[in-house]
Amino acid sequence: MIELNAGPARVTVRPEAGGRLSSVCLAGLDLVVTEPEANGDALGWGVYPMAPWAGRVRNRRFRHGERVHRLPPELGPHALHGTVFRRPWDVTSASDRFCRLVCDLGEIWPFPGRAVEEIELDGSGLHLRLSVEASEEPMPVVLGWHPWFARDLAAGGPVEIDFAAGARWERDATGLPNGRKVAPGPRPVLGWDDCFTDVQRPPTLTWPGALQLTLTANVDHWVVYDAGPAGVCVEPQTNPPDGLNRGADLVEPGRPLTMTFHWSWQLG
């Protein structure tokens, strides 16, 4: 376990638990769903990197060149959230405010490579960086971060999500994008579980009376999920769900894919 500290902020990193941030505390308020609240579900707590794909891959299959590759199931018939969120990561550097971790992509991924995660905490906020490197041959990659934000903190009101997007990926009967972009529309009665693009301003989460959190990333796809009781998710991704089948970035030896994800906050 690694602890980072800067001013009123404290972040706990669990390399053995998928390289995830297990706690992000500001002035004693933990912003994320913790492991006990997730009841043993590795998918539903903390803040974890998604690589070499993010979200679901339809029917566990994707094509690269002339080859069709199969992945193991995670959620129903689909592969989910990549290979590294369950794997232990190795720590290559750690200090009071910074750590760097690396993780092999594993045997279930058909291409040799590794993920590199950097986490930095300073007076301006939390800074996350995720890269995937290819070892031997080009491969498709979709990156993402999956934060589980707590609905309720020890102070303030329930979380409120504010975002503005130009388009939403329309979902088919399986819940995956069907290839069409449509107007975002009003929030569904049961909540969002959708991917948005053409984001017009940084998403914010506000716990009234406690704090406001602003999220920025160098990507233009954000998955918003607020349909569950325990927590909400605002997830930056380099491509939409099923991205391995929808124009994923090509990573080659010596040319990694990198994404950044920054949190800034205002207490009160």
C-alpha positions in Angstrom: 0.0 0.0 0.0 1.2 3.5 -0.9 0.0 6.7 0.7 0.4 10.1 -0.9 -0.2 13.3 1.0 -0.4 17.0 0.0 -2.2 19.6 2.1 -5.7 18.5 3.0 -5.6 15.6 0.5 -4.5 12.0 1.1 -4.6 9.2 -1.5 -4.1 5.5 -0.9 -2.9 3.3 -3.8 -3.2 -0.5 -3.8 -0.7 -1.9 -6.3 -1.8 -5.5 -5.5 -5.5 -4.6 -6.2 -5.2 -3.7 -9.9 -3.1 -0.6 -9.3 -6.2 1.2 -8.0 -6.7 4.2 -5.8 -8.6 2.7 -2.9 -9.2 6.0 -1.1 -9.1 9.7 -2.1 -9.7 11.8 1.0 -10.1 15.6 1.2 -10.3 17.2 4.6 -11.4 13.8 6.0 -14.0 13.2 3.3 -13.5 10.1 1.2 -14.7 10.7 -2.4 -14.7 7.1 -3.6 -16.6 3.9 -2.9 -14.4 1.7 -0.7 -13.7 -2.0 -0.9 -16.1 -3.0 2.0 -18.9 -1.1 0.4 -18.3 -3.1 -2.9 -18.9 -6.4 -1.1 -15.9 -8.1 -2.8 -16.8 -6.9 -6.3 -13.5 -5.9 -8.0 -15.4 -3.9 -10.6 -17.3 -1.7 -8.2 -14.8 0.3 -6.0 -12.0 2.7 -5.9 -10.4 4.3 -9.0 -8.8 1.9 -11.4 -7.1 2.0 -14.8 -8.6 0.2 -17.8 -6.2 -1.2 -20.3 -5.6 -2.4 -23.0 -9.3 -1.8 -23.5 -11.9 0.2 -21.6 -15.6 -0.7 -21.2 -17.1 -3.8 -22.8 -16.0 -5.7 -26.0 -19.0 -7.1 -27.8 -19.2 -10.9 -27.6 -15.6 -11.0 -26.4 -14.4 -10.6 -30.0 -12.4 -8.1 -31.9 -10.7 -8.1 -35.3 -7.1 -6.8 -35.8 -6.0 -7.1 -39.4 -7.0 -10.5 -40.7 -7.2 -12.1 -37.3 -10.2 -12.4 -35.0 -9.3 -12.5 -31.3 -11.4 -13.8 -28.4 -11.3 -12.5 -24.8 -12.6 -14.1 -21.6 -16.1 -13.1 -20.3 -16.5 -10.7 -17.4 -20.1 -9.3 -17.6 -22.5 -11.6 -19.4 -21.3 -12.4 -22.9 -18.9 -9.4 -23.1 -15.3 -8.8 -22.0 -15.0 -5.9 -19.6 -12.6 -3.2 -18.6 -9.3 -4.7 -19.8 -6.8 -7.1 -18.1 -5.0 -5.0 -15.5 -7.6 -4.0 -13.0 -7.4 -7.5 -11.4 -3.6 -7.9 -11.8 -0.9 -6.9 -9.3 1.3 -4.0 -10.4 5.0 -3.5 -9.6 6.1 -0.3 -8.0 9.0 1.3 -9.7 9.0 4.6 -7.9 7.3 6.0 -4.8 7.5 9.1 -2.6 5.2 11.2 -0.5 3.5 12.7 -3.5 4.2 10.5 -6.5 4.3 6.9 -7.5 4.9 5.0 -10.7 3.6 1.4 -11.3 3.9 -1.0 -14.2 1.9 -4.1 -15.1 2.2 -6.8 -17.8 -0.9 -7.0 -19.9 -1.2 -10.7 -19.1 -1.7 -13.9 -21.1 -5.3 -13.4 -22.0 -4.3 -10.4 -24.2 -2.9 -11.7 -27.5 -0.1 -9.1 -27.8 2.9 -8.6 -25.6 3.0 -5.3 -23.8 2.7 -3.5 -20.5 0.8 -0.7 -18.9 2.4 2.2 -17.0 0.6 4.2 -14.4 1.7 7.4 -12.7 -0.1 9.1 -9.8 0.8 12.5 -8.5 -0.8 14.6 -5.7 0.1 18.2 -5.2 -1.4 21.5 -4.1 -3.4 21.9 -7.3 -5.1 18.4 -7.3 -4.6 14.8 -8.4 -2.9 14.0 -11.6 -3.2 10.5 -13.2 -1.3 9.3 -16.3 -1.8 5.9 -18.0 0.2 4.5 -20.9 0.3 1.2 -22.8 3.4 0.1 -24.6 3.7 -2.6 -27.2 6.7 -5.0 -26.9 6.8 -6.8 -30.2 4.1 -5.9 -32.7 1.4 -3.2 -33.3 -1.8 -3.7 -31.4 -5.1 -1.9 -30.9 -5.6 -0.1 -27.6 -8.4 1.8 -25.7 -7.5 3.4 -22.4 -9.7 4.7 -19.6 -10.0 5.4 -15.9 -12.9 4.0 -13.9 -13.6 6.1 -10.8 -16.4 5.1 -8.4 -17.4 8.3 -6.7 -19.5 8.0 -3.5 -23.0 9.3 -3.7 -22.9 10.6 -0.1 -20.0 11.9 1.9 -19.7 12.4 5.7 -20.8 16.0 5.1 -22.9 17.9 2.5 -25.7 16.7 0.3 -25.8 13.8 -2.3 -23.6 14.2 -5.3 -24.7 16.1 -8.3 -23.2 15.6 -11.8 -22.9 18.4 -14.3 -21.7 18.0 -17.8 -22.5 19.2 -21.3 -21.9 17.1 -24.4 -22.6 17.6 -28.1 -23.5 14.0 -28.7 -24.2 10.6 -27.2 -23.4 7.2 -28.6 -26.8 5.5 -29.1 -27.0 2.1 -27.5 -28.5 -1.1 -28.9 -30.4 -3.8 -27.0 -27.2 -5.1 -25.5 -26.3 -1.7 -24.1 -23.3 -1.1 -26.5 -23.0 1.6 -29.0 -24.7 0.9 -32.3 -22.4 3.2 -34.3 -24.8 6.2 -34.4 -24.3 9.5 -32.5 -27.4 11.3 -31.3 -28.3 14.3 -29.3 -27.7 13.7 -25.6 -31.4 14.2 -24.6 -32.7 14.5 -21.0 -31.5 12.3 -18.2 -33.4 9.0 -18.3 -35.7 8.2 -15.4 -33.4 5.3 -14.3 -30.3 7.4 -14.8 -27.4 7.5 -17.3 -25.3 4.6 -18.4 -24.0 6.1 -21.6 -21.0 7.4 -23.5 -20.8 11.0 -24.5 -18.5 12.9 -26.9 -17.9 16.4 -28.0 -17.8 17.4 -24.4 -18.2 21.2 -24.1 -16.8 21.8 -20.6 -15.1 19.8 -17.9 -17.5 17.5 -16.0 -18.0 18.5 -12.4 -19.3 16.6 -9.3 -20.7 18.6 -6.5 -21.6 17.5 -3.0 -23.5 20.6 -1.9 -22.1 22.1 1.2 -19.0 20.0 1.1 -16.9 20.3 -2.1 -16.9 20.6 -5.9 -14.7 18.4 -8.0 -13.7 19.3 -11.6 -12.4 16.6 -14.0 -10.3 17.1 -17.1 -8.7 14.6 -19.5 -6.9 14.7 -22.9 -9.7 12.6 -24.4 -13.2 13.3 -25.8 -15.2 10.3 -24.7 -16.8 10.2 -21.2 -19.0 7.4 -19.8 -21.4 8.6 -17.2 -23.1 6.1 -14.9 -25.5 7.2 -12.2 -28.1 4.4 -12.2 -26.8 2.5 -9.1 -27.3 3.1 -5.4 -23.7 2.9 -4.1 -21.8 5.3 -6.3 -21.6 7.2 -9.6 -19.0 7.0 -12.4 -17.6 9.7 -14.7 -15.0 7.8 -16.8 -12.7 9.3 -19.5 -11.8 7.0 -22.3 -9.8 7.2 -25.5 -12.7 5.5 -27.5 -16.3 4.5 -26.7 -17.2 1.1 -25.3 -16.5 -1.7 -27.8 -13.7 0.6 -29.0 -11.5 -2.3 -30.1 -14.1 -2.8 -32.8 -14.6 1.0 -33.5 -11.3 2.5 -34.5 -9.1 1.9 -31.5 -5.7 3.7 -31.5 -2.8 1.6 -32.9 0.1 1.2 -30.5 3.5 0.2 -31.9 6.9 -0.6 -30.3 8.4 2.8 -29.3 5.0 4.6 -29.8 2.8 4.2 -26.7 -0.7 5.5 -26.2 -1.0 7.8 -23.2 -3.9 9.5 -21.5 -4.1 12.0 -18.6 -6.8 12.5 -16.1 -6.8 15.5 -13.6 -8.9 16.2 -10.6 -9.1 19.7 -9.1 -11.3 20.5 -6.1 -12.8 23.3 -4.1 -13.8 22.7 -0.5 -16.9 24.2 1.0 
